[in-house]
Structure formats: C-alpha cells, structure tokens
C-alpha cells in the first residue's frame, strides 16, 4: 500500500449489525461447550484489541475493581486500559482462573485463533473485522474520534480517521439519496 493511498473501509471489512447479532447467537449457543473460544471471540468484538494483543493477555492484566483489561500495544500502538461489560469481564475472569502461573489466559497461537474464527464466524469476513466492528460501533455511539484513537491504541489520529470518513460519507449519502 503506497503512502499516498489511505486505507479505506467498506462493509466487507467489518460486521454489520445483523452479522453481529448472528455472531452473538452462535456464541451464545456454544458457550457451554466451548467457553474459552466463545469468550475469546467476544473479547475481540468488545475491546477493539488486535487478535495478538488479546492472545497476550495474562491474569495480571485484569483490573477487578474497574472491570477492565490492560492491553499492551503491538505494532507501535499505545498501551491502554479498556473497560468491559460486567458479563464479559466475569467470563474472562473465569477463564483467567484456569490459567497456570504467568501463562496467557488464551494459550493458543494466532493461526489457531484464525481457525476458531473460521468455525464461528457468521459471514466470510476476516478476524480483523472484529476490531473494525468495535471501532465503528463506538464511533456511531459517541462520534468521538479521540476516544476511538485511545481505545484502539493508535499513536496517530490519521489512522483513526478512516472510521469517521466512512461513517460520515455513508450517513451523508443516505441523507442525499434516500
């Protein structure tokens, strides 16, 4: 990708609301049989972290008092603390209790995570779509680009601009055309 051409978002790079609903339904139906993997996918959907950042989580990264997780940024990203919904924090905490010593909470490889995503995904979209989905949903809710930047760990707000550009253009087109 050349530096003059900015990354563009489109509906193939994130989950639409109906697809998120479908994913939640799938995960709900498998959570008793496969708690670890369902919790892992919910984490990716609800915290905006990169897949490897979630795989790197250790029990000491959980803040029980704030019900948040500390994410060590990768790829030049900032470290950040992300609050989780209570129901998800409890699932993550239960998973962390099964962890031995200083091992990761989710002791699997990135390739294994991609295989798990292939089993559970509601549509044929990449695992990274969960990060984009988190960002788009948060931006729609808050319209706060700086908050998205912090949540994703972006050092440069230019990287975060794709969400505002995409949502703004979609909403404006909808107003003008429909």
NORHU-V516072 format. One record per residue. N is the residue number from 1. NEAR is the number of other ideal C-beta (glycine too) atoms within 12 Angstrom. Layout:
n	near
N	NEAR
N	NEAR
This chain:
n	near
1	7
2	6
3	7
4	6
5	7
6	16
7	21
8	16
9	28
10	17
11	20
12	16
13	25
14	35
15	35
16	22
17	16
18	13
19	27
20	29
21	17
22	19
23	33
24	25
25	16
26	27
27	36
28	21
29	15
30	22
31	24
32	13
33	14
34	21
35	22
36	31
37	30
38	32
39	36
40	41
41	40
42	36
43	41
44	46
45	41
46	36
47	41
48	40
49	40
50	32
51	34
52	26
53	36
54	43
55	31
56	30
57	38
58	25
59	25
60	18
61	34
62	32
63	21
64	18
65	9
66	15
67	22
68	25
69	38
70	26
71	36
72	25
73	24
74	22
75	18
76	12
77	26
78	25
79	19
80	28
81	23
82	37
83	25
84	34
85	18
86	15
87	18
88	31
89	28
90	19
91	33
92	40
93	26
94	20
95	33
96	30
97	16
98	19
99	22
100	12
101	12
102	14
103	18
104	28
105	32
106	37
107	22
108	24
109	15
110	23
111	14
112	19
113	33
114	23
115	16
116	30
117	33
118	18
119	21
120	33
121	29
122	27
123	24
124	12
125	26
126	21
127	35
128	31
129	31
130	41
131	41
132	37
133	38
134	34
135	42
136	39
137	26
138	32
139	33
140	21
141	15
142	19
143	16
144	18
145	26
146	18
147	24
148	33
149	28
150	26
151	35
152	38
153	31
154	29
155	18
156	15
157	19
158	16
159	25
160	34
161	25
162	30
163	41
164	29
165	22
166	28
167	29
168	20
169	19
170	23
171	18
172	14
173	12
174	11
175	10
176	9
177	9
178	8
